[in-house]
Every structure is written in structure tokens, then in C-alpha cells.
Amino acid sequence: MSGFGLGLPSFNLFVGGSQGLFGAVVLLVNFPAGVEFEIIARAWSIGVLQAFTLIFMFWMLKREDPSRVIPAMQTSPIYVALLAWAIFGEALSALHWTAVLLAVGGSVLASVQVGSLSSNRKIGFRPIFLLLAVGALLMASSQLITKSIVDDLSTIHIVSIRGTGLFTVMWLVFARPASLRGLGGFLKQPKRAPWLIMAEGVMPFNGHLLITYAIGKGPIALVAALGGARPIFVFSMTALGARFAPGLIFEKFTRADMALKLLSASMVVAAVVIISVA
């Protein structure tokens, strides 16, 4: 189930549908004229790759403890850094590599829940977790493709075409009568639907605009490292909500959890400082 009480297939339909709708509106109003079909196809493939990443992650979350799934997905900036060096010749200094590792390490720690194990009570490696490595690699690949076309398409066009790719995969995989009915019923609820539209529709679209713009302006390895620090913000907002609006937050934190999360936040802050001044 999603955080909005919406079934996972219906939730994915909304994610893909909202991004596809926003993208379609932009493209109908201002389609990028004179751009080669290959560039358009690459932009579309960004959404396709990210859609499969989300599908792999959600599929694993239904079967494994989130404290093991989310950290594995946060390793994609390492792939980005290595591939950017091989493909674009982006060579990071030792200080920048330190920032990347701090950001990734902080993101992983922010996703760990102290004392949590998967349902089978085993913590060793299992082959099924290779799927998460594939998902992280797909996410890294989508960001590298973004870097390859930032000089050929505007930021708004890249994000819009990416939205149509996300829509294509999500609706091919999840568009079933029951899922469509569930989504339609949820969107008719005036007190709940606006929160979903804002949190999973408007904000992700604008977030990808900012990330895409940043990728075009600086080393992609550093952008990916900081972009992967989302668990820090999720934790911070959840912790504040638990303190000031406990009726809206169902997650509880132990002292050990708080200490670990504060350490992870400190690591990400250190990474931001290094990237800013180095």
C-alpha cells in the first residue's frame, strides 16, 4: 500500500499518469522543433528506465524489509560517478570522492531502521537483491542519458518527454480495470486527492526540473550524490511531524534511530559543504 492509502497499482498509475499529463501539456503548447528523433528517443528513455527502477523497488518492498531495500537503491550515485568518468571523462578529486561517499553513506544510514531484519530473519546476501543493483544501475543510466542531451533539449522539454516515458511503462504494466477504478475513486475525495496531486504530481515534476537543470550545470556525479539524499529530508519531515503533529505521523523513532539519523544528516551536510567550497 502507498502512503496515501491507495493500492500500489493505482498509485503507480497516478505517478505515471500525472507526469505524462504534465509532459503532454508542455509538449502540446511548445514542442521542441528541429530536434533529431534520436534526441527525443533518448529523453523518452529516461522515463522508461526510471519507471522500471520504481517497479523493481516497489516489487522488492513487498517482499523484503525496507531497511534493506532502500539503502541498496541509494547506491546509484556510485554508478553515476564511475560511468561519468568512463563516458564523459568527469574526473573527481579525492575531496569530491569523499563528498560522494559521505552523501551515499548518509543516505544509506537514513534508510536503516535499528534492529530491523527481513521477514526470514536472515541478513546474508541473497541473489534476489541483484534486482536492486539492476534498478540502481538503471537510475544511474537515466541520469547519464540526461547529461548527454542537456545541450540539445531544454530542461522543461527533457522533463516533459521523460514524463511520457514514465507514463508509457506505468500504464502498460498497471492499467487494469480494478486499478483504474481505485484511482478514480480516490481522486473524487476532495480532502485527500489534493495531497496526492501535490506530493506525487506537482512536486516531483518540479523536482526533476531542478535536478535536470543541475545536471546540465555541474559534474553529474556530484548532482547525483546530493540528489540521492532524499531519505534525509523524509526523516527530517517525519521527525518534525512526530514531534509537532503526532496525529498525522504513524512512525515512531527510538533513541538509537534518532542517533543514526542525525549521524546520516551530518554526513550529508558535510558532503554539501565540501561540494560547495571545493
TORFITOR-473039 format. One record per residue (C-alpha): x, y, z. Coordinates in pm, whole numbers, padded with zeros to 5 digits, always signed. Example, Ala and Ser with C-alpha at 12.3 -4.5 7.8 and 13.67 -1.06 7.14 Angstrom:
2
+01230-00450+00780;+01367-00106+00714;
END
This chain:
278
+00000+00000+00000;+00115+00357-00066;+00142+00621+00199;-00191+00768+00084;-00391+00451+00146;-00407+00394-00228;-00336+00050-00371;+00011+00020-00521;-00106-00038-00882;-00338+00265-00860;-00061+00468-00701;+00177+00383-00986;-00092+00472-01237;-00119+00815-01079;+00259+00865-01072;+00294+00777-01438;-00029+00948-01540;+00044+01278-01366;+00395+01306-01510;+00268+01206-01853;-00012+01464-01833;+00218+01748-01731;+00462+01649-02003;+00191+01625-02269;+00058+01973-02185;+00406+02125-02219;+00473+01944-02546;+00137+02041-02694;+00200+02406-02613;+00568+02413-02710;+00703+02109-02890;+01082+02119-02948;+01107+02191-03320;+01407+02087-03526;+01535+01831-03275;+01656+01497-03407;+01438+01193-03337;+01731+01022-03162;+01744+01302-02903;+01368+01278-02844;+01400+00899-02806;+01679+00939-02552;+01472+01181-02346;+01179+00937-02358;+01404+00652-02248;+01489+00844-01928;+01131+00796-01811;+01128+00433-01923;+01441+00349-01723;+01315+00532-01414;+00979+00357-01438;+01142+00014-01429;+01357+00132-01137;+01043+00219-00941;+00874-00109-01036;+01174-00312-00917;+01189-00115-00592;+00817-00147-00514;+00822-00517-00600;+01110-00572-00359;+00945-00361-00088;+00652-00603-00089;+00889-00893-00018;+01176-00754+00189;+01236-00520+00480;+01252-00155+00364;+01567-00108+00575;+01745-00338+00330;+01576-00231+00006;+01609+00147+00026;+01981+00156+00113;+02057-00069-00185;+01873+00169-00416;+02066+00468-00280;+02391+00334-00427;+02313+00468-00776;+02538+00779-00735;+02838+00546-00716;+02743+00400-01056;+02695+00754-01187;+03039+00865-01071;+03215+00564-01223;+03023+00575-01553;+03058+00954-01584;+03434+00910-01555;+03432+00639-01823;+03188+00810-02062;+03227+01185-02013;+03574+01196-01864;+03448+01357-01543;+03739+01306-01307;+03660+01378-00943;+03922+01492-00698;+03985+01299-00380;+03785+01562-00193;+03491+01528-00429;+03501+01148-00397;+03487+01197-00022;+03175+01410-00067;+03012+01146-00290;+03082+00869-00039;+02958+01084+00251;+02634+01162+00068;+02574+00800-00031;+02669+00674+00315;+02440+00927+00479;+02153+00829+00250;+02202+00462+00333;+02211+00528+00708;+01898+00742+00684;+01712+00442+00542;+01826+00194+00807;+01598+00109+01098;+01784-00011+01404;+01708-00372+01493;+01518-00436+01170;+01557-00760+00980;+01377-00903+00683;+01090-01142+00747;+01304-01453+00718;+01534-01317+00994;+01841-01359+00776;+02080-01081+00695;+02309-01254+00446;+02322-01186+00073;+02053-01340-00143;+02053-01341-00526;+01717-01163-00541;+01893-00848-00423;+02074-00834-00756;+01747-00689-00885;+01808-00383-00670;+02155-00346-00818;+01995-00351-01162;+01744-00088-01051;+02020+00137-00918;+02212+00093-01244;+01901+00184-01446;+01857+00502-01242;+02222+00590-01295;+02187+00526-01667;+01886+00759-01688;+02088+01040-01532;+02377+00980-01770;+02138+00998-02065;+02009+01326-01923;+02365+01459-01920;+02412+01354-02283;+02119+01564-02412;+02124+01877-02197;+02286+02070-02483;+02021+01958-02734;+01698+02000-02536;+01581+02250-02279;+01527+02140-01921;+01148+02166-01947;+01144+01955-02264;+01368+01683-02117;+01146+01652-01809;+00828+01661-02017;+00939+01388-02258;+01069+01189-01960;+00715+01209-01820;+00570+01049-02132;+00818+00762-02099;+00721+00711-01734;+00354+00714-01835;+00408+00458-02110;+00563+00194-01884;+00347+00253-01577;+00020+00232-01770;+00126-00068-01976;+00213-00254-01656;-00059-00138-01415;-00360-00022-01620;-00624-00276-01516;-00996-00209-01456;-00967-00255-01079;-00664-00023-01058;-00834+00242-01269;-01147+00225-01053;-00937+00257-00739;-00756+00562-00872;-01076+00722-00995;-01247+00670-00661;-00954+00821-00473;-00937+01130-00694;-01303+01200-00618;-01221+01251-00249;-01183+01630-00207;-00997+01606+00125;-00734+01353+00017;-00687+01389-00359;-00518+01735-00347;-00246+01598-00119;-00170+01318-00366;-00173+01558-00661;+00067+01794-00490;+00303+01536-00333;+00323+01286-00619;+00233+01503-00916;+00334+01868-00895;+00632+01841-00660;+00810+01552-00842;+00772+01733-01176;+00930+02048-01032;+01192+01843-00850;+01302+01679-01174;+01321+02022-01337;+01569+02130-01071;+01772+01808-01090;+01787+01820-01469;+01895+02184-01462;+02168+02099-01209;+02291+01808-01422;+02340+02049-01710;+02541+02291-01498;+02783+02077-01299;+02952+01738-01263;+02678+01478-01277;+02844+01264-01010;+02805+01540-00751;+02448+01619-00856;+02351+01253-00832;+02514+01220-00490;+02317+01510-00345;+02000+01415-00533;+02014+01074-00369;+01997+01227-00022;+01616+01230-00018;+01590+00996+00284;+01744+01272+00495;+01457+01506+00412;+01198+01231+00457;+01338+01156+00801;+01356+01525+00897;+00996+01592+00796;+00876+01274+00966;+01063+01353+01287;+00924+01706+01295;+00576+01573+01227;+00606+01317+01503;+00705+01597+01743;+00457+01868+01643;+00174+01681+01467;+00172+01328+01611;-00181+01268+01488;-00059+01279+01128;+00253+01065+01172;+00240+00694+01250;+00615+00627+01257;+00793+00613+01593;+01167+00658+01646;+01381+00503+01916;+01681+00688+02058;+01908+00463+01853;+01713+00550+01537;+01741+00921+01613;+02116+00896+01675;+02170+00707+01350;+01957+00950+01151;+02134+01251+01300;+02468+01097+01204;+02342+01041+00849;+02220+01401+00828;+02559+01524+00944;+02728+01320+00671;+02509+01471+00400;+02560+01823+00536;+02935+01762+00528;+02906+01646+00166;+02715+01964+00073;+02981+02182+00239;+03264+02000+00060;+03095+02029-00279;+03019+02397-00218;+03372+02502-00125;+03593+02252-00310;
END
